[in-house]
């Protein structure tokens, strides 16, 4: 057996041993599981060219990986169009990319988009495309996280949210 062959095998065994010793350290860095469904409550104001709307509602947020959240929410309220108050509602589905999913900063930014349906008493359902810019703040008493959102599509919407976060997550 050559001198280089035995030396090469010894190096390979040392590298394998180092890799096996590193496994417990890597296991300790594992991220805890993300809950499947998180509730959210919200209040929104929507401004269109010829109308103004106020909705209150709620929904759920489901993680789709570490940095993506999918939300389905709805709201009911009233729309003022041409001086006439009308009952109205909406249902939205959005996906957001969260820039700080592990809450390393006090405030977290998310960007995304989706689609929604709006209803008014005098009109049928109307589809809208949505672009979302969201800012989530610190937890209030570790139970709820406050947030502010701007949505564009079918008018401009500004909303305030309260969400139940997973521990250490946005």
C-alpha atoms as a printed R data frame, in Angstrom:
    type eleno elety resid chain resno       x      y      z
1   ATOM     1    CA   UNK     A     1   0.000  0.000  0.000
2   ATOM     2    CA   UNK     A     2   1.365  3.395 -0.869
3   ATOM     3    CA   UNK     A     3   2.069  6.019  1.675
4   ATOM     4    CA   UNK     A     4  -0.342  8.506  0.020
5   ATOM     5    CA   UNK     A     5  -3.238  6.001 -0.038
6   ATOM     6    CA   UNK     A     6  -3.164  5.423  3.733
7   ATOM     7    CA   UNK     A     7  -2.778  9.138  4.371
8   ATOM     8    CA   UNK     A     8  -5.774  9.913  2.087
9   ATOM     9    CA   UNK     A     9  -7.969  7.353  3.902
10  ATOM    10    CA   UNK     A    10  -6.995  8.821  7.250
11  ATOM    11    CA   UNK     A    11  -7.985 12.263  6.054
12  ATOM    12    CA   UNK     A    12 -11.336 10.926  4.796
13  ATOM    13    CA   UNK     A    13 -12.030  9.228  8.152
14  ATOM    14    CA   UNK     A    14 -11.189 12.474 10.003
15  ATOM    15    CA   UNK     A    15 -13.537 14.482  7.749
16  ATOM    16    CA   UNK     A    16 -16.336 11.942  8.241
17  ATOM    17    CA   UNK     A    17 -15.879 12.048 12.035
18  ATOM    18    CA   UNK     A    18 -15.984 15.871 12.008
19  ATOM    19    CA   UNK     A    19 -19.183 15.820  9.940
20  ATOM    20    CA   UNK     A    20 -20.842 13.333 12.310
21  ATOM    21    CA   UNK     A    21 -19.867 15.448 15.327
22  ATOM    22    CA   UNK     A    22 -21.435 18.529 13.671
23  ATOM    23    CA   UNK     A    23 -24.855 16.867 13.248
24  ATOM    24    CA   UNK     A    24 -26.057 17.507 16.858
25  ATOM    25    CA   UNK     A    25 -25.059 21.181 16.559
26  ATOM    26    CA   UNK     A    26 -26.993 21.520 13.296
27  ATOM    27    CA   UNK     A    27 -29.979 19.738 14.842
28  ATOM    28    CA   UNK     A    28 -29.971 22.269 17.708
29  ATOM    29    CA   UNK     A    29 -30.305 25.109 15.176
30  ATOM    30    CA   UNK     A    30 -33.532 23.670 13.792
31  ATOM    31    CA   UNK     A    31 -36.408 26.135 13.556
32  ATOM    32    CA   UNK     A    32 -39.563 25.148 15.468
33  ATOM    33    CA   UNK     A    33 -42.577 24.084 13.428
34  ATOM    34    CA   UNK     A    34 -44.877 26.852 12.176
35  ATOM    35    CA   UNK     A    35 -48.553 26.560 13.112
36  ATOM    36    CA   UNK     A    36 -50.744 25.775 10.155
37  ATOM    37    CA   UNK     A    37 -53.436 28.445 10.609
38  ATOM    38    CA   UNK     A    38 -53.217 31.851 12.329
39  ATOM    39    CA   UNK     A    39 -56.300 34.080 12.868
40  ATOM    40    CA   UNK     A    40 -56.342 37.754 11.873
41  ATOM    41    CA   UNK     A    41 -58.857 40.564 12.461
42  ATOM    42    CA   UNK     A    42 -58.871 43.807 10.485
43  ATOM    43    CA   UNK     A    43 -60.525 47.145  9.707
44  ATOM    44    CA   UNK     A    44 -60.153 48.709  6.248
45  ATOM    45    CA   UNK     A    45 -60.945 51.949  4.485
46  ATOM    46    CA   UNK     A    46 -61.167 51.780  0.682
47  ATOM    47    CA   UNK     A    47 -61.087 54.879 -1.533
48  ATOM    48    CA   UNK     A    48 -62.207 54.647 -5.158
49  ATOM    49    CA   UNK     A    49 -62.765 57.396 -7.741
50  ATOM    50    CA   UNK     A    50 -66.473 57.714 -6.984
51  ATOM    51    CA   UNK     A    51 -66.910 55.863 -3.664
52  ATOM    52    CA   UNK     A    52 -65.645 55.328 -0.149
53  ATOM    53    CA   UNK     A    53 -65.938 52.082  1.809
54  ATOM    54    CA   UNK     A    54 -65.379 50.967  5.403
55  ATOM    55    CA   UNK     A    55 -65.121 47.239  6.218
56  ATOM    56    CA   UNK     A    56 -64.397 45.170  9.323
57  ATOM    57    CA   UNK     A    57 -63.529 41.518  9.009
58  ATOM    58    CA   UNK     A    58 -61.253 38.642  9.706
59  ATOM    59    CA   UNK     A    59 -59.504 35.703  8.167
60  ATOM    60    CA   UNK     A    60 -56.669 33.245  8.415
61  ATOM    61    CA   UNK     A    61 -52.989 33.238  7.487
62  ATOM    62    CA   UNK     A    62 -51.212 30.026  6.482
63  ATOM    63    CA   UNK     A    63 -47.412 29.787  6.114
64  ATOM    64    CA   UNK     A    64 -46.178 28.487  2.767
65  ATOM    65    CA   UNK     A    65 -42.507 28.191  3.756
66  ATOM    66    CA   UNK     A    66 -40.342 30.339  6.009
67  ATOM    67    CA   UNK     A    67 -40.853 33.631  4.152
68  ATOM    68    CA   UNK     A    68 -44.209 33.305  2.382
69  ATOM    69    CA   UNK     A    69 -47.631 33.716  3.992
70  ATOM    70    CA   UNK     A    70 -50.944 33.058  2.260
71  ATOM    71    CA   UNK     A    71 -53.973 34.887  3.666
72  ATOM    72    CA   UNK     A    72 -57.688 34.536  3.022
73  ATOM    73    CA   UNK     A    73 -59.873 37.193  4.613
74  ATOM    74    CA   UNK     A    74 -63.170 38.924  4.187
75  ATOM    75    CA   UNK     A    75 -64.982 41.992  5.403
76  ATOM    76    CA   UNK     A    76 -68.417 43.551  5.561
77  ATOM    77    CA   UNK     A    77 -69.460 47.156  5.909
78  ATOM    78    CA   UNK     A    78 -70.853 50.048  3.924
79  ATOM    79    CA   UNK     A    79 -69.995 51.895  0.730
80  ATOM    80    CA   UNK     A    80 -70.973 55.498  0.005
81  ATOM    81    CA   UNK     A    81 -71.499 55.996 -3.745
82  ATOM    82    CA   UNK     A    82 -73.271 59.090 -5.158
83  ATOM    83    CA   UNK     A    83 -74.387 60.092 -1.654
84  ATOM    84    CA   UNK     A    84 -76.121 56.736 -1.114
85  ATOM    85    CA   UNK     A    85 -75.048 54.274  1.626
86  ATOM    86    CA   UNK     A    86 -74.989 50.660  0.430
87  ATOM    87    CA   UNK     A    87 -74.129 47.436  2.258
88  ATOM    88    CA   UNK     A    88 -70.948 45.904  0.839
89  ATOM    89    CA   UNK     A    89 -68.517 43.068  1.367
90  ATOM    90    CA   UNK     A    90 -65.298 41.605  0.087
91  ATOM    91    CA   UNK     A    91 -63.297 38.376  0.011
92  ATOM    92    CA   UNK     A    92 -59.538 38.417 -0.697
93  ATOM    93    CA   UNK     A    93 -56.754 35.877 -1.148
94  ATOM    94    CA   UNK     A    94 -53.167 37.159 -1.017
95  ATOM    95    CA   UNK     A    95 -49.622 35.812 -0.810
96  ATOM    96    CA   UNK     A    96 -46.873 37.845  0.859
97  ATOM    97    CA   UNK     A    97 -43.107 37.615  1.003
98  ATOM    98    CA   UNK     A    98 -42.019 38.364  4.582
99  ATOM    99    CA   UNK     A    99 -38.563 39.970  4.783
100 ATOM   100    CA   UNK     A   100 -38.054 39.190  8.508
101 ATOM   101    CA   UNK     A   101 -39.885 35.915  9.240
102 ATOM   102    CA   UNK     A   102 -38.080 35.287 12.562
103 ATOM   103    CA   UNK     A   103 -38.807 38.718 14.121
104 ATOM   104    CA   UNK     A   104 -35.198 39.840 14.373
105 ATOM   105    CA   UNK     A   105 -36.271 43.474 13.895
106 ATOM   106    CA   UNK     A   106 -38.985 45.334 15.809
107 ATOM   107    CA   UNK     A   107 -40.996 46.073 12.618
108 ATOM   108    CA   UNK     A   108 -41.336 43.677  9.674
109 ATOM   109    CA   UNK     A   109 -42.029 44.433  6.017
110 ATOM   110    CA   UNK     A   110 -43.965 42.161  3.645
111 ATOM   111    CA   UNK     A   111 -44.806 42.612 -0.046
112 ATOM   112    CA   UNK     A   112 -47.207 40.595 -2.128
113 ATOM   113    CA   UNK     A   113 -50.296 40.377 -4.227
114 ATOM   114    CA   UNK     A   114 -53.445 38.459 -4.901
115 ATOM   115    CA   UNK     A   115 -57.045 38.703 -6.000
116 ATOM   116    CA   UNK     A   116 -60.362 39.603 -4.452
117 ATOM   117    CA   UNK     A   117 -64.088 39.922 -5.032
118 ATOM   118    CA   UNK     A   118 -66.200 42.885 -3.962
119 ATOM   119    CA   UNK     A   119 -69.970 43.108 -3.626
120 ATOM   120    CA   UNK     A   120 -72.351 46.029 -3.228
121 ATOM   121    CA   UNK     A   121 -76.101 45.905 -2.794
122 ATOM   122    CA   UNK     A   122 -76.869 47.415 -6.207
123 ATOM   123    CA   UNK     A   123 -74.092 45.615 -8.133
124 ATOM   124    CA   UNK     A   124 -73.008 42.052 -8.686
125 ATOM   125    CA   UNK     A   125 -69.613 40.667 -7.689
126 ATOM   126    CA   UNK     A   126 -66.626 42.565 -9.069
127 ATOM   127    CA   UNK     A   127 -63.145 40.978 -9.276
128 ATOM   128    CA   UNK     A   128 -60.070 43.023 -8.330
129 ATOM   129    CA   UNK     A   129 -56.329 42.369 -8.549
130 ATOM   130    CA   UNK     A   130 -54.371 43.349 -5.431
131 ATOM   131    CA   UNK     A   131 -50.844 44.551 -4.635
132 ATOM   132    CA   UNK     A   132 -50.010 44.516 -0.903
133 ATOM   133    CA   UNK     A   133 -47.462 46.437  1.185
134 ATOM   134    CA   UNK     A   134 -47.655 45.410  4.853
135 ATOM   135    CA   UNK     A   135 -45.800 46.513  7.970
136 ATOM   136    CA   UNK     A   136 -46.085 44.399 11.124
137 ATOM   137    CA   UNK     A   137 -45.133 45.798 14.484
138 ATOM   138    CA   UNK     A   138 -44.200 44.350 17.845
139 ATOM   139    CA   UNK     A   139 -46.543 42.011 19.675
140 ATOM   140    CA   UNK     A   140 -49.010 43.503 22.169
141 ATOM   141    CA   UNK     A   141 -48.654 41.473 25.334
142 ATOM   142    CA   UNK     A   142 -47.291 38.554 23.258
143 ATOM   143    CA   UNK     A   143 -50.803 37.714 22.108
144 ATOM   144    CA   UNK     A   144 -51.428 39.928 19.079
145 ATOM   145    CA   UNK     A   145 -49.234 41.634 16.509
146 ATOM   146    CA   UNK     A   146 -50.381 45.004 15.187
147 ATOM   147    CA   UNK     A   147 -50.001 45.810 11.534
148 ATOM   148    CA   UNK     A   148 -50.715 48.413  8.880
149 ATOM   149    CA   UNK     A   149 -51.383 47.529  5.248
150 ATOM   150    CA   UNK     A   150 -51.801 49.383  1.996
151 ATOM   151    CA   UNK     A   151 -53.463 47.550 -0.880
152 ATOM   152    CA   UNK     A   152 -53.780 48.775 -4.413
153 ATOM   153    CA   UNK     A   153 -56.350 47.420 -6.864
154 ATOM   154    CA   UNK     A   154 -59.975 48.427 -7.282
155 ATOM   155    CA   UNK     A   155 -59.049 51.602 -5.395
156 ATOM   156    CA   UNK     A   156 -56.616 52.260 -2.565
157 ATOM   157    CA   UNK     A   157 -57.148 50.404  0.698
158 ATOM   158    CA   UNK     A   158 -55.546 51.207  4.048
159 ATOM   159    CA   UNK     A   159 -56.080 48.722  6.831
160 ATOM   160    CA   UNK     A   160 -55.091 47.996 10.400
161 ATOM   161    CA   UNK     A   161 -54.662 44.387 11.478
162 ATOM   162    CA   UNK     A   162 -54.277 42.284 14.595
163 ATOM   163    CA   UNK     A   163 -52.786 38.817 14.063
164 ATOM   164    CA   UNK     A   164 -51.924 35.926 16.375
165 ATOM   165    CA   UNK     A   165 -48.279 35.135 15.574
166 ATOM   166    CA   UNK     A   166 -46.381 31.922 16.043
167 ATOM   167    CA   UNK     A   167 -43.713 32.324 18.755
168 ATOM   168    CA   UNK     A   168 -40.686 34.002 17.209
169 ATOM   169    CA   UNK     A   169 -42.376 34.410 13.806
170 ATOM   170    CA   UNK     A   170 -44.148 37.099 11.781
